[in-house]
Amino acid sequence: MDITSIIVVLLGIISVATGFAAEFTRVEASEVTVDVYGRCSYPSSPALLLGIASAVTLLIDKIIINVATGCFCCKPRTAPSNRSKALCFYIVFWITFIIAIGLLLTGVKLNERHDDAVVKNGYYYCYVIKPGVFAGGAVLAGLSCIFGVVYYRTVNSKGKNADSAQNQGGIAMAHPQFPV
């Protein structure tokens, strides 16, 4: 495994760990109180910073893979057999990346404090993030990292080409030494 793959995997592990840490430290409904003026009072939570850290490390992960592989369309470095596989991994890598970033940033946004309570049927309700948003983003961040490494390895692999063909002995490419 080369240094790029190791760095990408380490950043992926950090992104997954901070995503799950954000899930475990998010504000829960039982922690929110409503005062006499109808305002929600939220406790402090590190989930906001952990969610942002997870999204930023995933973004750095994506940038490293894109820089290391170069332009997929303009610079074909893979064997034709690996090119279709690399394209599939690239598409899945992008899809999981977009959904993971979306979930993590949505979790960050929903975990923010909303001051005014919503009145419904005479009761006060405060916004809290539902369980699983940060965890889903963390799982997809891990999958994005895995597909990114597989894409990187596929693009940079040497397929079976003419350079790796064995010596084809017995083929004369010069004039014969003895006249026939």
C-alpha positions in Angstrom: 0.0 0.0 0.0 1.4 3.4 -0.9 1.4 6.6 1.2 -1.6 8.1 -0.5 -3.8 5.1 0.3 -2.6 5.1 3.9 -3.3 8.9 4.3 -6.8 8.5 2.7 -7.6 5.5 5.0 -6.4 7.4 8.1 -8.5 10.5 7.2 -11.5 8.2 6.5 -11.1 6.6 10.0 -11.0 10.1 11.5 -14.1 11.1 9.6 -16.0 8.0 10.7 -14.9 8.4 14.3 -15.9 12.0 14.6 -19.2 11.3 12.8 -20.1 8.7 15.4 -18.8 10.9 18.2 -21.2 13.6 17.0 -24.0 11.1 17.0 -23.3 10.1 20.6 -23.0 13.7 21.8 -25.9 15.3 19.9 -28.6 17.1 21.9 -31.5 14.9 22.8 -35.1 16.0 23.4 -34.9 15.2 27.1 -32.0 17.7 27.5 -33.9 20.6 26.1 -36.0 22.8 28.4 -38.6 25.5 27.7 -38.7 28.6 29.9 -41.8 30.6 30.8 -41.4 32.9 27.7 -41.6 29.9 25.3 -37.9 29.8 24.4 -36.0 26.6 24.1 -32.9 26.2 26.2 -30.3 23.9 24.8 -27.3 22.5 26.7 -23.8 22.9 25.1 -22.8 19.9 22.9 -19.6 19.1 21.0 -21.7 17.5 18.2 -21.5 20.7 16.2 -17.7 20.8 16.0 -17.5 17.0 15.7 -19.9 17.0 12.7 -17.9 19.8 11.0 -14.7 18.0 11.7 -16.1 14.8 10.1 -17.3 16.7 7.0 -14.0 18.6 6.6 -11.8 15.4 6.9 -14.1 13.7 4.4 -13.7 16.7 2.0 -9.9 16.6 2.4 -10.1 12.9 1.7 -11.9 13.6 -1.5 -9.5 16.3 -2.6 -6.5 14.0 -2.0 -8.0 11.2 -4.1 -8.9 13.6 -6.9 -5.4 15.2 -7.0 -3.7 11.8 -6.8 -5.7 10.3 -9.7 -5.8 13.3 -11.9 -8.5 13.9 -14.5 -10.3 10.6 -15.2 -11.6 11.6 -18.6 -8.6 13.5 -20.0 -5.7 11.4 -18.9 -6.4 7.6 -19.3 -3.7 5.8 -17.4 -5.5 2.6 -16.8 -5.8 -0.5 -19.0 -9.0 -0.6 -21.0 -10.3 -3.5 -18.9 -9.7 -1.5 -15.7 -11.2 1.7 -17.1 -14.8 0.6 -16.8 -14.3 -0.7 -13.3 -12.6 2.5 -12.3 -15.5 4.5 -13.7 -18.0 2.5 -11.6 -15.9 3.0 -8.4 -15.6 6.7 -9.2 -19.4 7.1 -9.6 -20.1 5.2 -6.3 -17.4 7.2 -4.6 -19.0 10.5 -5.7 -22.5 9.4 -4.7 -21.5 8.2 -1.2 -19.4 11.3 -0.8 -22.3 13.7 -1.6 -24.8 11.8 0.6 -22.3 11.6 3.5 -21.5 15.3 3.3 -25.2 16.1 3.0 -26.1 14.1 6.1 -23.2 15.4 8.2 -23.9 19.1 7.3 -27.7 18.5 7.8 -26.9 17.1 11.2 -24.7 20.1 12.0 -27.5 22.5 10.9 -30.3 20.7 12.8 -28.2 20.4 15.9 -27.9 24.2 16.1 -29.9 26.0 18.7 -33.3 27.2 17.7 -34.5 29.7 20.3 -38.2 29.8 19.7 -40.4 26.9 20.6 -43.2 25.7 18.3 -46.6 25.7 19.8 -48.8 22.8 18.7 -52.0 21.7 20.4 -51.2 23.9 23.4 -47.8 22.3 24.0 -44.3 23.7 23.4 -42.0 21.8 21.2 -38.3 22.4 20.5 -36.3 21.2 17.5 -33.8 18.4 18.0 -32.0 16.2 15.5 -33.4 12.7 15.0 -31.1 9.8 16.0 -29.1 8.3 13.2 -28.3 11.4 11.0 -24.7 11.7 12.1 -24.3 7.9 12.2 -25.6 7.6 8.7 -23.2 10.3 7.5 -20.4 8.5 9.3 -21.2 5.1 7.7 -21.4 6.7 4.3 -18.1 8.6 4.9 -16.5 5.2 5.6 -17.9 3.7 2.4 -16.8 6.8 0.5 -13.3 6.3 1.8 -13.3 2.6 0.8 -14.6 3.3 -2.7 -12.1 6.2 -3.1 -9.2 3.9 -2.2 -10.4 1.2 -4.5 -10.9 3.8 -7.3 -7.4 5.2 -6.7 -5.9 1.7 -6.7 -7.8 0.7 -9.9 -6.7 3.8 -11.8 -3.1 3.4 -10.8 -2.9 -0.3 -11.4 -1.1 -1.7 -14.4 -3.3 -3.9 -16.4 -2.1 -6.6 -18.7 -0.5 -4.7 -21.5 2.3 -5.1 -24.0 4.9 -4.0 -21.4 4.2 -6.9 -19.2 4.1 -9.6 -21.9 6.7 -12.3 -21.5 9.5 -12.7 -23.9 8.2 -14.2 -27.1 11.3 -16.3 -28.0 11.7 -17.7 -31.4 10.7 -14.7 -33.4 13.6 -13.4 -35.6 13.5 -9.7 -36.3 16.7 -9.4 -38.3 18.3 -10.7 -41.5 19.3 -14.4 -41.3 23.0 -15.1 -40.6 23.3 -17.9 -43.1 21.9 -17.7 -46.6 19.1 -20.1 -47.3 
